[in-house]
Amino acid sequence: MNETHESLRGTVREVCAGFPDEYWRALDENREYPEDFVRAMTDSGLLGALIPEEYGGMGLGLQAACAILEEVNRSGANAGPAHAQMYTMGTLLRHGSKAQKEQYLPKIASGELRLQAFGVTEPEAGTDTTQLTTSAVRDGDEYVVNGRKIYISRVGHSDLMVLLARTTPIEEVEKRSRGLSVFLVDLREAAGDGLAVKRRRVMMNNETNELLFENLRVPASSIIGEESEGLRYIMDGMNAERILIAAECVGDGRFFVERATDRARKREVFGRPIGQNQGIQFPIARSHVSVEAADLMTKKAAALFDADEPCGAEANMAKLLAADASWEAANVAVQTFGGYGFDAEYDVERKFRETRLYQVAPISTNLILSYVAEHVLELPRSF
Ligand SMILES: Cc1cc2nc3c(=O)[nH]c(=O)nc-3n(C[C@H](O)[C@H](O)[C@H](O)COP(=O)(O)OP(=O)(O)OC[C@H]3O[C@@H](n4cnc5c(N)ncnc54)[C@H](O)[C@@H]3O)c2cc1C
């Protein structure tokens, strides 16, 4: 397994070497999507890592996918524009019908289709997903979708979107987590014909959007799994998502520690390298320790996931530790670079903005802490 990961990591490094800092800097400045990078990741097979071999993918597990995303971010690149294909994949793989898998997976593996969009968050419901109000009402052999979503990423660069919508009104279900269903929406047909997409400009170069559904008609066959069971499927996939994001944060953390260390060795002030001062070297060393610890928890969570063992606690803890470690390392890197840390040419400020997201999305730190308090420590539910 480790050997496979080493060679995988090597392949990722080779692909990323073709997309140096200048490439990402220019995209960041112009808020553009890394088309060429995503194409290269697809052509090398890496984005199809989780797709079974029978459908044209690599047939690898989550530990391998983690190694890929970690290396991407460690290189100075940003896996964000492409990572959703990995973490939404579980919903289709585990709960999709044979017909859906045969229809979509080979094309996703080859890059003919992109599954990069994941529509859950809504303006009113926010973190409380059970309160989402986007509805999908059955009408013959179609569902009619109405509602709004916010901050849905990569819609403009994806052909397919996994969508969570309410199929039974909340007043009519026994538990508020029931009555939600997952659909695989063909964005090429939907955009402009029941779906309006409005771009939101955010802190980092992330194509994210507001979606307005007005009588969007989707075929009944686009439902994934059983009606009403959608939240369970999405929650299932969330462990994978948290572990993969944790791996990206570990990659970010390593990027910051490596860049800060290099700078601390080379930059001379008062006639000696700044890294000779403990005030500079200790925070970098501490960041390194935090990243290594987060990496261990991430690896543990991914191994449990691949072994089909319960991993909710570990996935959440990995996400929290890794997001905190990368954010700590980001701050230390900016401090080590001094004024240059704010300068776009040094790439630290870009990665600083990118890694900040993971304190909030796809799940915020507070919600992880309440998960651990309630489900691990058995404290009373707080909401
Ligand atoms: C760049 C970007 C890309 C995104 N991409 C996607 C995407 O592709 N698909 C998608 O579905 N969503 C996406 N999101 C949305 C993201 O998942 C949400 O923003 C996030 O889950 C938080 O929800 P919210 O913004 O509604 O915050 P709110 O629910 O308004 O929460 C605000 C703050 O209050 C805290 N809070 C809320 N309730 C509690 C509580 N009970 N206890 C303690 N603290 C609490 C939260 O932790 C948070 O810090 C994206 C967001 C961003 C910024």
The ligand as an SDF file (V2000), in Angstrom:
LIG
                    3D

 53 58  0  0  0  0  0  0  0  0999 V2000
  -15.8680   29.2960   -0.9400 C   0  0  0  0  0  0  0  0  0  0  0  0
  -17.0050   28.4490   -0.4910 C   0  0  0  0  0  0  0  0  0  0  0  0
  -17.3510   27.3240   -1.2340 C   0  0  0  0  0  0  0  0  0  0  0  0
  -18.4320   26.5450   -0.8560 C   0  0  0  0  0  0  0  0  0  0  0  0
  -18.8070   25.4920   -1.6470 N   0  0  0  0  0  0  0  0  0  0  0  0
  -19.9300   24.8000   -1.3490 C   0  0  0  0  0  0  0  0  0  0  0  0
  -20.4190   23.7910   -2.2350 C   0  0  0  0  0  0  0  0  0  0  0  0
  -19.8250   23.5090   -3.2730 O   0  0  0  0  0  0  0  0  0  0  0  0
  -21.5750   23.1560   -1.9080 N   0  0  0  0  0  0  0  0  0  0  0  0
  -22.2810   23.4440   -0.7790 C   0  0  0  0  0  0  0  0  0  0  0  0
  -23.3270   22.8430   -0.5550 O   0  0  0  0  0  0  0  0  0  0  0  0
  -21.8430   24.4070    0.0910 N   0  0  0  0  0  0  0  0  0  0  0  0
  -20.6940   25.0790   -0.1760 C   0  0  0  0  0  0  0  0  0  0  0  0
  -20.2470   26.0690    0.6740 N   0  0  0  0  0  0  0  0  0  0  0  0
  -21.0500   26.4070    1.8460 C   0  0  0  0  0  0  0  0  0  0  0  0
  -20.4090   25.9710    3.1720 C   0  0  0  0  0  0  0  0  0  0  0  0
  -20.4680   24.5750    3.3100 O   0  0  0  0  0  0  0  0  0  0  0  0
  -21.1650   26.7170    4.2710 C   0  0  0  0  0  0  0  0  0  0  0  0
  -20.8530   28.1010    4.1410 O   0  0  0  0  0  0  0  0  0  0  0  0
  -20.7900   26.2160    5.6380 C   0  0  0  0  0  0  0  0  0  0  0  0
  -21.2750   24.9070    5.8060 O   0  0  0  0  0  0  0  0  0  0  0  0
  -21.3670   27.1010    6.7460 C   0  0  0  0  0  0  0  0  0  0  0  0
  -22.7350   27.3760    6.5330 O   0  0  0  0  0  0  0  0  0  0  0  0
  -23.2500   28.8820    6.5570 P   0  0  0  0  0  0  0  0  0  0  0  0
  -22.3680   29.6870    5.7040 O   0  0  0  0  0  0  0  0  0  0  0  0
  -24.7130   28.9040    6.2420 O   0  0  0  0  0  0  0  0  0  0  0  0
  -22.9980   29.3440    8.0380 O   0  0  0  0  0  0  0  0  0  0  0  0
  -24.0600   29.4830    9.2430 P   0  0  0  0  0  0  0  0  0  0  0  0
  -24.8760   28.2370    9.3520 O   0  0  0  0  0  0  0  0  0  0  0  0
  -24.7490   30.7870    9.0880 O   0  0  0  0  0  0  0  0  0  0  0  0
  -23.0750   29.5440   10.4770 O   0  0  0  0  0  0  0  0  0  0  0  0
  -22.3030   30.7060   10.7750 C   0  0  0  0  0  0  0  0  0  0  0  0
  -21.3820   30.4210   11.9410 C   0  0  0  0  0  0  0  0  0  0  0  0
  -22.1680   30.0530   13.0850 O   0  0  0  0  0  0  0  0  0  0  0  0
  -21.7090   28.8220   13.6010 C   0  0  0  0  0  0  0  0  0  0  0  0
  -22.8430   28.0390   14.1320 N   0  0  0  0  0  0  0  0  0  0  0  0
  -24.0360   27.8050   13.5300 C   0  0  0  0  0  0  0  0  0  0  0  0
  -24.7870   27.0180   14.3310 N   0  0  0  0  0  0  0  0  0  0  0  0
  -24.0500   26.7340   15.4320 C   0  0  0  0  0  0  0  0  0  0  0  0
  -24.2500   25.9510   16.5980 C   0  0  0  0  0  0  0  0  0  0  0  0
  -25.3890   25.2980   16.8110 N   0  0  0  0  0  0  0  0  0  0  0  0
  -23.2700   25.9040   17.5160 N   0  0  0  0  0  0  0  0  0  0  0  0
  -22.1120   26.5870   17.3430 C   0  0  0  0  0  0  0  0  0  0  0  0
  -21.8470   27.3310   16.2470 N   0  0  0  0  0  0  0  0  0  0  0  0
  -22.8080   27.3970   15.2960 C   0  0  0  0  0  0  0  0  0  0  0  0
  -21.0620   28.0930   12.4360 C   0  0  0  0  0  0  0  0  0  0  0  0
  -20.0980   27.1740   12.9170 O   0  0  0  0  0  0  0  0  0  0  0  0
  -20.4480   29.2470   11.6490 C   0  0  0  0  0  0  0  0  0  0  0  0
  -19.1550   29.5220   12.1410 O   0  0  0  0  0  0  0  0  0  0  0  0
  -19.1430   26.8540    0.3230 C   0  0  0  0  0  0  0  0  0  0  0  0
  -18.7830   27.9780    1.0920 C   0  0  0  0  0  0  0  0  0  0  0  0
  -17.7390   28.7680    0.6760 C   0  0  0  0  0  0  0  0  0  0  0  0
  -17.4050   29.9700    1.4980 C   0  0  0  0  0  0  0  0  0  0  0  0
  1  2  1  0
  2  3  1  0
  2 52  2  0
  3  4  2  0
  4  5  1  0
  4 50  1  0
  5  6  2  0
  6  7  1  0
  6 13  1  0
  7  8  2  0
  7  9  1  0
  9 10  1  0
 10 11  2  0
 10 12  1  0
 12 13  2  0
 13 14  1  0
 14 15  1  0
 14 50  1  0
 15 16  1  0
 16 17  1  0
 16 18  1  0
 18 19  1  0
 18 20  1  0
 20 21  1  0
 20 22  1  0
 22 23  1  0
 23 24  1  0
 24 25  2  0
 24 26  1  0
 24 27  1  0
 27 28  1  0
 28 29  2  0
 28 30  1  0
 28 31  1  0
 31 32  1  0
 32 33  1  0
 33 34  1  0
 33 48  1  0
 34 35  1  0
 35 36  1  0
 35 46  1  0
 36 37  1  0
 36 45  1  0
 37 38  2  0
 38 39  1  0
 39 40  1  0
 39 45  2  0
 40 41  1  0
 40 42  2  0
 42 43  1  0
 43 44  2  0
 44 45  1  0
 46 47  1  0
 46 48  1  0
 48 49  1  0
 50 51  2  0
 51 52  1  0
 52 53  1  0
M  END
$$$$
